[in-house]
């Protein structure tokens, strides 16, 4: 059971231990995002030091994505069944050890292996951390505030990772690998003292081993296929057969889940309109942003010749705006609801992407790049916390880990898929005899794809405004205990 020391007081005030617990969870989220953004800038130095080819270097990033995106469904359900606190702390310890290993190895394969292990551990800390928050803070203003702080730490970690990488790589690429280790260890020891003890959910139907195998295999193969497609070719026999295998695995997974007494993913949760819109919103939101960040980095560094640190500072206004909004977004969600904020956030993102289409070979930062970053930062500040709130509202405590795993899977798979698509579009439009203007022109179709993905997310979330009805209720959770009954839960979309 959760310790009363970690619950808000009757007046809604947060106790020091509650703040401490939230900071531990925020540290893990911060590290996950930091680790993704920090490594990219260090790749050239890693390749030169370890003698790695370009195709091998991509697996330093792809290995992390593969482990993270492939095991999130399993990680989310494991948190429900094995205990959220236990899963979180064990995975955080593995993350710290893998960080230490990554900074000390002198072998490319070992470095890639350490990155895969880090991604695997993040696949357990992310859903476990999110579900600890949603089961500690009651649904409503307190949870909204906690989730806005938590998700903002992720965005801040991603932004700060770009800055840290520019500074640390100047000394040694190994520092970018080692930096997360002491932070993770501090969070681990604090978590042992502060995190609430959570109960393990009972499973009357046993563990869904076939579902776990099929779900994990399908996600691993999907992420692997998408990551490799730009290199092997989207229409190559290998890619087509891989996608066919993914489809077959997913069909088998759905069949097993519909018949399982204790499924890895209860498909009935997706009958909720707000839940489906949250999952699709996360898929398109993160997918468009990852593609945008990749394009802007290419534009500033490869085309304009900016340094890694200059590029990081160009993104800093967006990150700073997100960080400054951390404690305020929860109040805004309370007042306007998640659906409206998600729509407004997507509209900001689309406007920022369209504005960036105006860039040329001699951009005025204050006229084009800065306004774009402020719009994108505003969109991120409103949309990402709202998606997390909408996905976890109205869901039973025993399924919070499962839903958290689903949401994080949407985030990672969306990022991997659309980043690969943007990369393929840029490659297909690359000029045979590159000139600066020709290279810039090859980037524009990729930015159009980014914008269209964000527009798709906007249109999907707009349906939430059209279908809202005052006082409606939907059943989104089913207790696995025989004596419990499903309750209609009011959901504010």
Secondary structure as GFF3:
##gff-version 3
##sequence-region A 1 493
A	DSSP	three_ten_helix	4	6	.	.	.	ID=ss1
A	DSSP	alpha_helix	16	50	.	.	.	ID=ss2
A	DSSP	alpha_helix	54	70	.	.	.	ID=ss3
A	DSSP	alpha_helix	72	82	.	.	.	ID=ss4
A	DSSP	alpha_helix	84	104	.	.	.	ID=ss5
A	DSSP	alpha_helix	108	136	.	.	.	ID=ss6
A	DSSP	alpha_helix	141	171	.	.	.	ID=ss7
A	DSSP	alpha_helix	173	194	.	.	.	ID=ss8
A	DSSP	alpha_helix	209	232	.	.	.	ID=ss9
A	DSSP	alpha_helix	237	259	.	.	.	ID=ss10
A	DSSP	three_ten_helix	267	271	.	.	.	ID=ss11
A	DSSP	alpha_helix	273	297	.	.	.	ID=ss12
A	DSSP	pi_helix	298	303	.	.	.	ID=ss13
A	DSSP	alpha_helix	308	324	.	.	.	ID=ss14
A	DSSP	alpha_helix	329	336	.	.	.	ID=ss15
A	DSSP	alpha_helix	338	356	.	.	.	ID=ss16
A	DSSP	pi_helix	365	369	.	.	.	ID=ss17
A	DSSP	alpha_helix	370	392	.	.	.	ID=ss18
A	DSSP	three_ten_helix	397	399	.	.	.	ID=ss19
A	DSSP	alpha_helix	400	428	.	.	.	ID=ss20
A	DSSP	alpha_helix	436	466	.	.	.	ID=ss21
A	DSSP	beta_strand	473	474	.	.	.	ID=ss22
A	DSSP	beta_strand	489	490	.	.	.	ID=ss23
###
